[in-house]
Amino acid sequence: MCALFCTICAWSASGFEEDGILYEIETTYNSATHKYEPTGGVIVTSYYHDNDTYTEIRKEYTGNITIPATVTHEGTTYPVKGIDSYWCDLSKVSNINVSPDNSYIKSIDGVVYSKDGDTLICCLNRTEFSIPEGVKVIGEYSFGYCNDLTTLIMPASLEYVGTFGEYDKLGTKNLKYITIKSTTPPEAAYDDIVCNKNGYLYVPKESYSLYDEHWYWGGFKHIQCIEDGVAAAPGGVTIETGTGSAVFTWPKSDNAVAYELKVLKDGVEVCSLEFNAQGQVTGIVLRSFGESEGFKFKVRGLEADSEYDFRLKAIGENDTEITSYTGTFRTSGIATAVPEAEESIVETARYDINGRPLNAPTKGVNIVKYSDGSFEKEFVK
């Protein structure tokens, strides 16, 4: 009777601390006895409720922490089987090392995965992170303390995304750019796994419609294609982004006599273009750089790696609006030095501010087109 009583007491003590790490005794629900029973292992935590003293035990971690393969407490050796990502506050931890002898988890560059690499368990705070190929599951609350995370790349192998964390302690509320390489949208835990759906979701070009119609991923405000820098916008408009440029392609509208395209940055108009019924440029206003390709138009002179809004209108007789398109896109890359050209870049055409051809430099604002296809605004006195 005494032995049985002591065993029950040992079970009721739900955690302990050894070598500066707090452990919680892992339990699992037994459907036959309708009780939670120990599995024989422990998990790393920073909080547990001691059932013997009815008190809350908490631990703050800082700097580097090392997770062993096993831990011995009061004569009993337990395998360390994981990290409680929900309760384990790792916001001040700079690195996590897991013993290579651990049979259940491993660490790579401070990120904790299941031993087989299928599941991402815990990621420390950083600004950008690319989840390695082979990971199939993002575990629950694995990014809960990534306060500075803005960019996340998910692999083609990903199948399931768990909740990133509760909003009141969710570091990923600053997450703005998510790339998913999987052609099949991964399943999601809940409708709020990533709080910031106003960010950008980049998906494979051939899977755009699958993501756009998905019950969760389709809720993102901006969905763009990661292949060829092509972004799809409502109504059939596509935008192929480059370093400091964007190529717009739009459908022909019946009865349209003109088209108008405006590009804005932070709500300020940086480019305004007018086209005729054949999609050819007829007017250039403000800071505009472009070359007409029928119903495709390339806008140059944009800032690299920057967000822009656009507004495109098809205009009928008497300036009536037939249809309109609006959306957002992001130019790619960071502009790099251009190698010296083998051939000289020369002027090939010149226009006034209204897009009318000029035979020579004319007083006022001139729009100069060069042989490399670029445009430049020139003030002639």
N, C-alpha and C positions, 0 to 999 in steps of 0.2 A: 504494500500500500504506500509506503514511504517512497519507494523507488518510482512508482507511478506518479505520485504527487510531484516529485522533483522533476520528472520529465515534463510534466505539464507546465511547471514554473519556467523551465528552460525555454519552452515554446512561447510562453507569454511574453518573455523579454524580447521585444521585437527588433532590437538593434544594439550596436556597441561601437566603440571607437578603438582603433588600433593604428599606431604609427601616423597619427594625424589625419586619418581618413575615417569617415563615419560610414558604417555599413548597416543596412537593413536586412533582416532575415527574410529571404524570399519565401512566399507562400503561394499555394495554388488551391483552387476551390475543389473540394471533393464532393461530387454530386450525390454520392452514396450516403455520406455522413452529414452533408449540408454544412460543412465547416471548411475554413481555410486552414490548410496544413502545410508545414515546412517542406520545402523541396530538398533541403540539405545544402543549398547554396545561399550566397548573399549578393546584394547589389550595392553599388556605391550611391550614397545620397548625401544631402546636406540637411535633411529633416526626417525625423520619424517620431511617432507617438509611443512612449514607453508605457506598455500596458501594466507594468508592475507598480509604477509610481504615479501613473496618470498625468505625466508631464510631457511637454514637447521638448525634444532634443534637437538643437540646431547647430550647424557648423558652417563657418565661412572659409572658403578656399581662396588663396591668392598665389600668384607665381606659378611654379611648375608642380604638378602632382604626378605621382607614379602609382599605377594600379597593378598590384601583384596578381599572380596566377591563383594563389590561395592565401588565406589569412587564418591564423590560429587565435582563438579566444577562449580562455578558461578551459584549456585542454582539448577543445574541439577544433578541427581544421575544416574550413569551408572553402569550396571553390568560389572565386569571384566571377559572377555570371553576367554582369552588365552594369549599366548606369541608369538611374532613375532620372531621365531627362526632364521630367516635369518638376520634381522637387529639388533636384541638384542644381544649386545656384553656382554657375561657372562664369559669371560675368567678370570676375577679377582674375581669372586663371589665364595665364599666357601660353601654357602648353600642357598636353596630356600625353604621358608615356604609358603604354600598356606592356607588361612583361610578355616577351615572345613565347613564354611557356604557358600563357593563359589559353585554355582550350575553348573559350566561349567568345572572346572579343579580341580585337587588335586595334592598333593605332597607326595611322599614316599621316605624317606632318601635323600631328595634334588633333586629327579628326578620328573619332572612334567608330568602328564598323563591327558587324558580326564577324566571327572568325572566317566564314566562307566568303565574306565580302558582299553578300547579297543585300544587306541592310545597313543604311547609314543611321547610327544611333545618336551621335552627338557631334556638333560642330561648334568650335569656339568663334568668338567675335572676329570679323574681318570685313573688308569692304567688298571683295569679290571672291567667288568660289566656283570652281568647276568640279562637279561630282564625277568621279571616274567611271568609265565604262565598266559594266558588270554589276553595278548597283541596281537592284530591282525595286527596292522599297526605301522610301524616306520615312524613318520612324517617327512616331508621335513626339512632338515638342523638341525635335532634334535641332531646330534653329531658334529655340526660345530666348536665347540671350545674345543673338547676333545683332546688336544695336546699330552697328555701322554698315551692315550688309546692304548694298545697293544693286549688285549684279550677281545673278545665279544662273549657272548653266547646268541643265539636267541631261543625262546621257540617253542614248537611243535604247538602252536596256531597261529603262525605268518603266515599272508597271503600276506602282501605287505610291501615292503621296499622302502621308499622314498629316494631321493638324500641326502647323508650325508652332502654335502656342496660343495662349489666351491673350486677347488684345491688350489687357491692362499690363502685361509684362512681356509683350511680344516685340522682340527686337526687329523683326522683319517688317514692321510698319513702314520702314524706310526703303524697303526693297522695291526697286523701280523697273529693273530690266531682267526678265526671265526668258531664257532660251530653253526650249524642249526639243531635243533631237529625235525623239521617238515618233515614228510615223503613225502610231496608234496612241491616241490621247491616254495617258495614265489615269487610272481611277483615282478619285479624291475622297478623303474621309468625310468632310462636311462642306457646307457651302462657304465657310469662312476660314479655310485652311491658310490662305494668304490674304491678309487684310487689305492690302493696297491693290485693288483691281483697277485703279486709275493708271497703273504703270503700263509697260510695254511687254507684250508676250510675243516672242519670236518662235515660229513653228515651221516644219518642213513645208515647202511650197505645195507638194502634192497632197498634203493633209490639211490644208487651210480650212476647207469646208467642214472637216471632221471636228476640228477645234472650235470653229465658229459656231457650230450647232451643238457642241457639248454642253451638258447641263451646268458644269462648273466653269470650264475654261472659256466658254463662249461669253461669260459675263465680264471679261476684261474689256476695258474701253478701247485699247489699241492692240490689235492683232496684226502682226506683220510676218512675212515669209523670210526665213533665214537664208534661202538659196538665191543667189544672184542679187541680193539686196532688194527684192521686189516686195512691195507692200500692197496689199489689196485694200481698197477703200469701198464704202458702200456705193452701189449703183454701177459697178463695172469699171471704175477708175483704178488704174494701177500706177504705182510710183516705184521706179527703180532708182535707188539711192546710191550715190557714190561719195567720194571724198569732196565735200563742198559742192555737190551738185545733186540734181534730182530730175529724172525723166518722167514726164507725165504722159499717160496714154488714156484716152477717154472715148466713149462710144459716140457715134453720130446721132444727133437728135433730129427727128423729122421737123421740118418747118423752121429750123433754126437759121438765122441769117448772120449770127455772130456768136462768139464765145468769149468769155472773160475769165481769166485766171489770176488769182491773187495769192501771194505767199506772205505769211505773217510770222514774225518771231516775237514771242512774249506780247502778243496782241498788237504789235506795231507792223504796219505794212512795209515790206522791204522790196516787193516786186509786184507790178501790175501789168498784165499782158492782155492784148485784145487780138482776136482772130476772126477771119471771115468764115463764111459757111463751109469752106473747104478746109478749115483748120489751119490756115496760113496766117502768120502774124501780120497785123495791120497797124498796131500801135504799141509802143513801149513807153511806159511811164515809170517815173522814179528810178530806183536802182535796179535796172533790169538787164540781165545778160542771158541770151538764149539763142537757140537755132531751131527753126521750124522744120519739122518732119511730117507735114500733113497734120494728122490728128495726134501726133506724138511731138512733144516739145521738151527740150532739155534746158533747164534753168541752171546757170552757173553762178559763181560768185557767192554761194552760200557758205556759212561757216561749217567746218568739219565737226563731226560728232556733236551735232546740235539739233534741238527739237524745233519743228516748224508746223504751223497750221496752214491749210490751203482752202480756198473757196473757188469753185469752178462753176460758171453759169452758162447755160445755153440761152441765147436771147433771140426772140422772134421779132416780127414787125412791130414798129412803134415802141421798141425797147421793152416789150413784154417778156417776162421770164418764163421760159418753157420748162426748164428743169435746172436743178442745182445740185452740186456735190460738195461736201465738206469732209475734212478729215485731218489727220495728223501724221507726220512722218519724221524720221530722224536720219540725218545724213550720217555716213559711215566714216570710220577711221579718223586719224589725225594727219593733217597734211604734212607730207615729207618733202625734202628737197628734190627738185626735178633735175635729172641729169641734163647736161648740156645737149641741146638738140643737134642732130646731124645737119639739118637744113634750117635755114633762117625762117623765122615766123614773120610773115608779112601781112600787111593790111589787104583785105580782099573786098571790103564793102564799107560804106559809111551811110548812116541814117541820122535824121534829125530826131528830136525828142518824141515826135508823133509817128516815127517809123517810116517816114518818107525818104527814099534814096537821095543821097547827095553826091555830086560829082567831084567835090573838093571840100576841104575844111571850111566850115561856115560858122560865122560868129554865133556863139551860144553853146548849147549842149549838143555834142555829137556822140552818137553811138557807133563805135568802130568794131567791125568784125575782122578777125584775123584768120590766117590759113589753118591754124590748129583748131578752129571752130569756136574759140573763145570770143567774148565780147568785152568791151571796155568803154566806160563813160569818159569823154574828153571834153574839157571846157576850152573853147576857142575864143580868144579875145578879138 
